[in-house]
């Protein structure tokens, strides 16, 4: 869930389900990036890595590592331009880094949220 205070009242919005590990960061322009392990088809430590980004008020999901496992450790940061850098590890595949500055979009696939 994400919570915002609007006119003195807290408003909650459900953004994700079936999530295990996650980390969040705020970009310099105030947008939000959330890296998370999606366990829709697995269990904690064996899910796939995705990230959720809000730009101009619109939330979008991206596949980072659809093969998985995303592992037990997950961290996210953004650079001065708001691009994501995600580090994660899995017992089988070791430490991996996703750098949004590499390539035209940095993400393999984009999905709209509910």
C-alpha positions in Angstrom: 0.0 0.0 0.0 1.0 3.6 -0.4 -0.4 6.3 1.8 -0.9 10.0 1.1 -2.4 12.6 3.2 -5.1 14.5 1.2 -7.0 17.4 2.9 -6.1 16.1 6.3 -7.2 12.5 5.7 -5.0 9.5 5.0 -5.7 7.8 1.6 -4.4 4.3 1.0 -3.9 2.7 -2.4 -3.0 -1.0 -2.9 -0.2 -1.2 -5.5 1.2 -4.7 -5.2 0.2 -8.2 -4.0 2.3 -11.3 -3.6 5.5 -9.4 -2.6 8.3 -10.6 -0.4 11.5 -8.6 -0.3 11.3 -4.9 -1.4 13.1 -1.6 -1.2 12.0 1.9 -2.1 13.7 5.2 -3.1 12.6 8.7 -4.0 14.0 10.4 -7.1 15.2 14.0 -6.9 12.0 15.2 -8.5 9.8 13.4 -5.8 8.8 10.3 -7.8 8.9 6.9 -6.2 10.7 3.7 -7.3 10.1 0.3 -5.6 12.1 -2.8 -6.4 10.4 -6.0 -5.3 10.4 -9.7 -5.4 7.2 -11.0 -7.0 6.2 -14.3 -5.5 3.0 -14.8 -7.5 4.3 -18.1 -8.8 6.9 -19.0 -6.1 7.9 -18.4 -2.6 10.1 -15.8 -0.8 13.7 -16.1 -2.0 12.5 -17.7 -5.3 10.5 -15.0 -7.0 11.2 -12.8 -9.9 12.6 -9.2 -9.6 10.4 -6.3 -10.8 10.2 -2.7 -10.1 7.4 -0.2 -9.8 7.9 3.4 -10.8 5.6 6.4 -10.5 6.2 9.1 -13.2 3.8 12.1 -13.6 1.3 10.4 -11.3 1.1 7.1 -13.3 2.4 3.8 -11.9 4.1 1.3 -14.2 5.6 -2.1 -13.5 8.8 -3.4 -15.2 10.4 -6.9 -15.3 14.0 -6.7 -14.3 14.9 -10.4 -13.9 12.0 -12.6 -15.0 14.0 -15.8 -14.5 14.7 -15.3 -10.8 15.4 -16.1 -8.2 15.5 -12.5 -6.8 17.0 -13.7 -3.6 17.2 -12.5 -0.1 18.9 -9.1 -0.3 17.5 -6.2 -2.3 18.5 -2.5 -2.5 17.5 0.4 -4.7 18.8 3.9 -5.3 18.3 6.6 -7.9 20.9 8.9 -9.5 20.5 12.7 -9.9 18.3 12.1 -13.0 16.0 9.7 -11.2 17.3 6.5 -12.9 17.2 3.4 -10.9 20.1 1.2 -9.7 19.0 -2.1 -8.2 21.3 -4.6 -6.5 20.2 -8.0 -5.4 21.5 -11.5 -4.7 20.4 -15.1 -4.8 22.0 -18.1 -3.3 22.3 -19.7 -6.8 23.2 -16.8 -9.1 25.3 -14.5 -6.8 25.1 -10.7 -6.7 23.5 -9.0 -9.7 23.0 -5.3 -10.5 20.4 -3.7 -12.7 21.4 -0.2 -14.0 18.6 1.8 -15.7 21.3 4.0 -17.3 22.4 1.2 -19.6 20.4 0.6 -22.7 17.5 2.6 -24.2 15.0 1.9 -21.4 16.9 -0.2 -19.0 13.9 -2.5 -18.4 13.0 -5.6 -20.4 9.2 -5.3 -20.3 6.6 -2.8 -19.0 3.2 -3.6 -17.5 0.4 -1.3 -16.5 -0.9 -1.6 -13.0 -4.4 -2.3 -11.9 
